[in-house]
């Protein structure tokens, strides 16, 4: 019998993933990653995750399913690879997605390494996406979930062939309603538990306050500039703003204005009209070709530049040093450095990378 380690957050998705893996005949063990546990963090935020209550829920579901449960502490690695990277990216003027880094460095690196070391054949998660092996290509491939409204393939673009070979995603063919129905039928304790929505280590959503507390550095006020570089107001610290933002600017310019770019070295934020947010090209770095090998020349693809954003048609040009240049058929709004650009061909995830510049 094959052994599967189930990454269990305490939510309904990973719980049903464990149930389905057990029903598929795997010898299952649930594992909860301990990532971030300061005392002040242990709130009952219904939109957060990774609290003591979540770990208790995961353990109780394992009890209900009759499988072992273990907790694995990766807090030091989480601090180094997720929190500190998150802070350094924001301080550099970019807008990172820490869930991608958590998947990359924790769930599909540290946890998978732990699983293989302990003799498990694979790990399973509650992500909504699909994995397959394509014989004619001799390659593992990642695909969107059957339910596109819950698709999480965007945050999995960084997976390697080795990781895909040891990954099972039992929810890939289900809708969220079907997942909850399965949990209810089997009486799982968390069948009606809310989905986590916030960044786990910032449950109140105030990124700048978290960074100030972590670093001990207060954000300094600076200048709002218009597109010509003229002073039009004062801001509360460039780190507090992101490309495309309109709310909270309080600009007396007689029209709606949006954040166009930031200069962290000068602590300036440039604002302007919405039409100035549109760009046709971007450069993505640290690019991972996933379901196909790196092409020899330009290819056509559909591209997402934000989580759950609709894909847009583009031409993709491979560049040296694991970079690509993406040219959209039509200008795109608020392409933001630090976010991911992920390529699709229908349901197939071709690869992705981090937006370096627009």
QUIKAWO-V183884 format. One record per helix or strand of 2 or more residues. SS is the DSSP state (H for helix, E for strand). FROM is the first residue (numbers start at 1). TO is the last residue. If there is no record, write none. Layout:
BEGIN
SS_FROM_TO ; SS_FROM_TO
END
This chain:
BEGIN
E_3_7 ; H_12_23 ; E_27_34 ; H_39_41 ; H_52_65 ; E_68_73 ; H_75_91 ; H_98_117 ; E_122_124 ; E_129_134 ; E_139_144 ; H_148_150 ; H_153_156 ; H_161_165 ; E_167_168 ; H_176_185 ; H_207_215 ; E_222_225 ; E_231_235 ; H_238_240 ; E_258_263 ; E_268_272 ; H_274_277 ; E_278_289 ; E_299_304 ; E_312_319 ; E_323_333 ; E_340_345 ; E_348_357
END
